[in-house]
Each structure stands twice: as C-alpha cells, then as structure tokens.
Amino acid sequence: MAPRRPIHQATLQLTAGAAPVAELGKMLGQTGVNLVEVKRRYDEMSAPQRGDVVPTVVTVFDDRSFALQLRTPPTSFLIRRALGRDGSARPGHDGAGTLTRDELRAIAVRKLPDLNTADLDAAMRTIAGTARSLGVDVAD
C-alpha cells in the first residue's frame, strides 16, 4: 500500500464544540472529505474549550482521509476575553482598557505552544505588542 499524500491543507478558525458545517463546506467541500466526520471529530477534540475560537489545521490526504491539529485561540480573542470587551475602534487614539501583568502572563502561558519562542518574557512582550495594536494598555 502506498503512503498517504497530503493534497490539501487549510487552517480554520471555528467555535470550539460547535463547528458550523457551512464553514467547513466552504473550505473543504472541493476536497471530497466527509464534512460531517470532520465536524464530529473537531467538536469532540475541542469540547473542553467550548465557547472559545479554536483554530485547527485540517490536512486532507489523497485517499480522502484527514488529520486535525488544534491550535491555541488567537491572541486578540484572549485579550478581548480578559478585558471583557472589544478592542479600540481607533487604536492609538482611544483606549480600550488595561491588562494587568498577571492577565498578560496568563495569556502568554496559554499561547506559548504556538509562539516561536520558549521564553515566557519574550512571549509576554509579543502579547503586549498585540494588546497595544488593539488599543489596550499594559499595566506595569
């Protein structure tokens, strides 16, 4: 039997535990993969994070099988959740709130597996930069 070859790869940002089949169909319909099975497996894998936006990398192989790899939620989603509201409509002009160092550290720890650093301080600086781009201040 020949080894499976990947023919399509897509990164989807779906709501954990409740992936809409319509979104899956838009991105994966042309591959011929079983969309209901992709949804079932994604919902099963992401159930502990229900309500979060959990990106997943879907790899479809030439035999129409697939593999899912879950990622951590987007940084902007985690910052907005910590603030309890959206970012600023005009970053740099209007403030959207303030993150404490503890909140920043908690977000950095959660995002660390998907960042290109293993250093927590560097991860915190990266998260603080994203917060600034959303109009959020970081308390010292």
N, C-alpha and C positions, 0 to 999 in steps of 0.2 A: 504494500500500500504506500502510495506517495505521501510525503508530508504535506500538511495543510499550508496553503499560501494565503497571506492576508491580501484581500482585494479592495478593501475599503476601511477607512478609519475616520471616525467622527467624534468630536467632543461635544457633549450635550449638557446644558445646564437645566436640570429638571428638579421639580419639587420632590423631596425625599418621601417615599412611601405612597406617592400619588402621581406617578408619571402619566401625562396625558398621551393617549395613543396617537392623537393627531400630530403632536410634535415629533413623535418617533417616526411617523409615516412620512413627514416632510423630509427628514434627514436620512432615513434608512429604507424608504419604500422601494427605491430603484435597485437595491441590492438583493431583494427576494428573501430576506431573512424573515423569520416568524416574529412579527411585531408583538403579538400577544405574549409570546415566551420572553422576549426582551423586557417587556413591561413587568411581567410577573417576577422575573429574576431581579430586576432593578429595585422594584418595590420591596422585595424580600431582603435584599442586601442593605438597603438604605432605611429600613424601618426604624432602627434605633435613633435616627436623626430626623424623624418625621417633622415636617414643617420647615426645615432648612432647605436652602437651594444647594444641592449636592451635584457638582459636575461629575460626569462619567465619560470615560473613553471607551467607545464601542469599536471593537475590531471585528470585522466580518471576514470570514475565510471563504475560499473558493468552493467549499462543499456546503455553503450557506449556514454553517455553524458560526457562533460568535463568542467573544470574550468581553467581559465588562471589567473595568478597573475604576473604582471610585476615587475621587479626589477630595480635598478639603473644600469647604464652602469658599466663595470668593471673599477677598479681604473687605471689599466695600459692604457686602452683606453683613459680615461680622461686626464691622464698625457701626453700621446703622442699627443693628440689634443692640449693641452695647449702649448706644445713645438713646434708643427708644424712639427715634425719628429719622427722617431722611437727612441727607447732607444739605449743604447750602445751595440755593439756586444760583448764587453768584459767589463762588469761592474766591477768597482774597478781598472781597468787599463786605460780604455779610457772613457772620459766624453761624455755625450750626450747632455748637455745643463744645464741650470739653471732655476729653478722655483722661482718666487718671492713669498713673503709671501701672497700677495693678490691672486695670482693664486692658491696657496696651500689652502687658506681659501675657495675660491670658489669651489674647488673640494671637500673639506671636507663637506661643506654645502650641496652639491648635493648628496654625499654618505651617509650622516648622517642617513637617514631612514633605511639603510641596515647594518649599523655597530652595534656592540654590546656595544655601548656607547651613552650617550646623551650629553656628554661633548664635546664641539667644540675643545678645546685644545687637548684632547686625540685623537679625530678624526684627527686633523692636524698631530699629531705625527705618527699615523698609516699610513696616506697618505705619509708622509715624508719618512717613512721606505720603502714603496713600491717604491717610487721615487729613493731612494738610490739603491735598488736592480735592478733598470733599468739603473743605471749609471748616474742618474740625481742629480745634486747638488741642495740644497735649500738655497736661499739667506737669510741672517739674517736681 
